[in-house]
Amino acid sequence: MEKIILQKRDITGKKSKNLLKDNIIPAVIYNAKGESTNIQLDSTIAKRIFNEATSTTIYDVELDGKTMKVLVKEIDTNPVTEELRHISFFEIDESKEMVFTIPFELVGISPAVKNNLGVLVEALDSIEVKCKLADLKPYIEIDISGLEHPGQSIAVNDITLPDGMSLINDEFARSTIVTITELIKEEEVVAPVVEEGEETPEGETPAEGEEGVVAPEETPKEE
């Protein structure tokens, strides 16, 4: 997307809802210093951001002649109509590390799944890392081609993070990303077959007309 031109917003609080009627989306930009600026943008641009933004999408924006790079932190929509109501941006300081949520992308084919030996379960779809903007990657690849049997798994400490990235919490190192669970097969239920001469199982009554069953006599009709 081309550079986004933002405008400062003077209308705040509940009155901001009135902007929506004019196809203007209220928003805010804040930074690591705790500073924030109320802004607004055209609904067409806002909807494009809503449809394409991920946790690693970086936008070039301009506000009052100042150019900066921002990350979308939160998008607020109406829970009933899904109407876009507000966007929160975070200004990136390119000289410092910050926390990013990086999604995992599975690549390859698991032999266990291909041969119907098990089911692939994705236990973790992303992870929080710390890095500078220059080292940011849109995703981290997870190769599942080595998962050949049920019980095998890949944990965070089994992968190598891209250069410049580090975990924000070492406790996540043992977290499972994907695992292979056993394939549950449905058991076929076979109805018992009664051979000729065998007694009918207790509780079962032969149907009328079958051998050994005497049909009731027909009641004589009155003439």
C-alpha positions in Angstrom: 0.0 0.0 0.0 1.2 3.5 -0.8 2.0 6.0 2.0 -1.1 6.8 4.0 -1.8 10.4 4.7 -3.3 10.9 8.2 -5.1 13.9 9.7 -5.3 15.0 13.3 -8.6 14.6 14.9 -10.2 17.3 17.0 -13.4 15.4 17.7 -13.0 13.0 20.6 -15.1 10.9 23.0 -18.6 9.9 22.1 -18.8 12.6 19.4 -16.3 10.5 17.4 -19.2 8.3 16.3 -20.5 11.2 14.2 -17.4 10.9 12.0 -18.6 7.4 10.9 -21.6 9.0 9.2 -19.2 11.0 7.0 -17.2 7.9 6.1 -14.3 8.9 8.4 -12.8 6.4 10.8 -11.4 7.7 14.1 -8.0 6.3 15.1 -5.0 6.9 17.4 -1.2 6.6 17.1 0.8 5.9 20.3 4.4 5.1 20.9 6.7 3.5 23.5 7.1 6.8 25.3 3.4 6.8 26.2 2.6 9.6 23.8 -0.6 9.4 21.7 -2.2 11.5 18.9 -5.8 11.3 17.9 -6.1 11.0 14.1 -8.7 10.1 11.5 -8.6 8.5 8.0 -10.8 7.9 5.1 -13.1 4.8 5.5 -11.9 3.4 2.1 -8.3 3.3 3.3 -9.4 2.0 6.8 -11.3 -0.9 5.3 -8.3 -1.9 3.2 -6.2 -1.9 6.4 -8.9 -4.0 8.1 -8.9 -6.6 5.3 -5.1 -7.0 4.9 -3.4 -6.1 8.2 -1.6 -8.8 10.1 0.5 -8.8 13.2 3.6 -8.0 11.1 2.2 -5.6 8.5 4.1 -2.3 8.5 2.6 0.9 7.0 4.3 4.1 6.0 2.2 7.0 7.2 2.5 10.8 7.1 1.1 13.1 9.8 1.7 16.9 9.7 4.7 16.4 7.4 6.3 13.8 9.6 6.8 10.3 8.1 6.8 7.3 10.3 6.3 3.5 10.2 3.4 2.1 12.2 2.0 -1.3 13.1 -1.7 -2.0 13.5 -2.3 -2.9 17.2 -6.1 -3.0 17.5 -9.1 -2.7 15.2 -12.5 -2.2 16.8 -15.7 -3.2 15.0 -19.4 -3.3 15.8 -20.0 -6.9 17.0 -23.4 -7.0 15.3 -22.9 -5.1 12.1 -19.1 -5.6 11.8 -18.9 -1.9 11.0 -15.4 -0.6 11.4 -15.3 1.9 14.3 -11.7 2.6 15.4 -8.1 1.7 14.6 -5.1 1.9 17.0 -1.6 2.3 15.5 1.8 1.9 17.2 4.7 4.0 16.0 7.9 2.0 15.5 11.3 3.2 16.6 13.5 1.6 14.0 16.6 1.9 16.3 15.1 -0.1 19.1 13.9 -3.7 19.6 10.2 -4.1 20.2 7.8 -7.1 20.6 6.2 -8.6 17.6 3.7 -11.5 17.3 5.1 -13.7 14.5 2.8 -16.4 12.9 4.0 -19.9 12.0 3.6 -21.2 8.5 3.7 -25.0 8.0 5.7 -26.3 5.1 6.2 -29.8 3.7 4.1 -32.9 4.0 4.0 -35.2 7.1 4.5 -38.9 6.2 2.3 -39.8 9.2 -0.6 -37.8 7.8 0.1 -38.9 4.2 0.0 -42.6 5.1 -3.1 -42.2 7.4 -1.1 -43.1 10.5 -2.0 -40.0 12.5 -3.6 -36.5 12.6 -1.6 -33.3 12.6 -2.6 -31.0 15.4 -1.4 -27.3 15.4 -1.1 -26.4 19.1 0.6 -23.0 18.6 0.0 -20.7 15.6 2.3 -17.8 16.5 4.9 -16.7 19.0 6.0 -13.4 20.5 9.6 -12.3 19.8 11.7 -9.3 20.3 13.6 -7.7 17.4 14.3 -4.6 15.5 12.2 -3.7 12.5 15.1 -4.5 10.1 15.1 -8.1 11.4 11.3 -8.6 11.3 10.0 -11.5 9.2 6.3 -11.9 8.1 6.3 -15.5 9.4 8.5 -18.4 10.7 8.5 -21.6 8.6 7.9 -24.9 10.4 9.0 -28.0 8.3 6.7 -30.9 9.2 8.2 -33.4 6.7 10.0 -35.2 9.5 6.9 -36.1 11.4 6.6 -39.8 10.5 4.8 -41.4 13.5 2.1 -40.6 16.1 3.7 -39.0 19.2 6.2 -37.0 17.3 6.1 -33.2 17.7 8.0 -30.0 17.1 8.5 -27.6 20.0 9.8 -24.0 19.9 13.2 -25.1 21.1 13.4 -27.5 18.1 13.5 -24.6 15.6 16.0 -21.9 14.9 14.7 -18.3 15.1 15.7 -15.9 12.3 18.8 -13.8 13.0 18.0 -10.9 15.2 15.0 -12.5 16.9 14.8 -13.7 20.4 12.0 -15.1 22.7 10.6 -12.6 25.1 10.0 -15.4 27.6 12.2 -18.5 27.8 9.3 -20.5 29.3 7.8 -20.7 25.8 10.9 -22.6 24.5 9.3 -26.0 25.4 5.9 -25.1 24.0 4.6 -27.5 21.4 4.0 -26.0 17.9 2.6 -29.1 16.1 2.2 -32.8 17.1 1.0 -36.0 15.5 -1.8 -37.8 17.3 -3.0 -41.3 16.7 -5.8 -41.8 14.1 -9.0 -43.0 15.8 -10.5 -45.7 13.7 -14.2 -46.4 13.9 -15.0 -49.9 15.1 -17.4 -51.8 12.8 -20.3 -53.3 14.8 -21.5 -56.7 13.4 -25.0 -57.9 14.2 -25.1 -61.5 15.6 -26.2 -64.2 13.1 -28.5 -66.9 14.3 -27.7 -70.3 12.6 -30.5 -72.7 11.8 -31.3 -74.9 14.8 -29.9 -72.4 17.3 -32.1 -70.9 19.9 -33.1 -67.2 19.5 -31.1 -65.1 22.0 -33.0 -64.3 25.2 -35.2 -61.3 24.9 -35.7 -61.7 21.1 -39.0 -63.0 19.7 -39.2 -64.5 16.2 -41.3 -62.5 13.8 -44.7 -63.8 12.9 -44.6 -66.2 10.0 -41.1 -67.5 10.8 -40.6 -71.1 11.6 -41.7 -72.1 15.0 -44.2 -69.3 15.3 -47.9 -70.2 15.3 -50.1 -67.5 13.9 -53.3 -66.8 16.0 -56.5 -68.4 14.6 -58.7 -66.1 12.7 -61.8 -65.2 14.6 -64.9 -66.6 12.7 -67.1 -63.9 11.2 -70.7 -63.8 12.2 -73.1 -64.6 9.4 
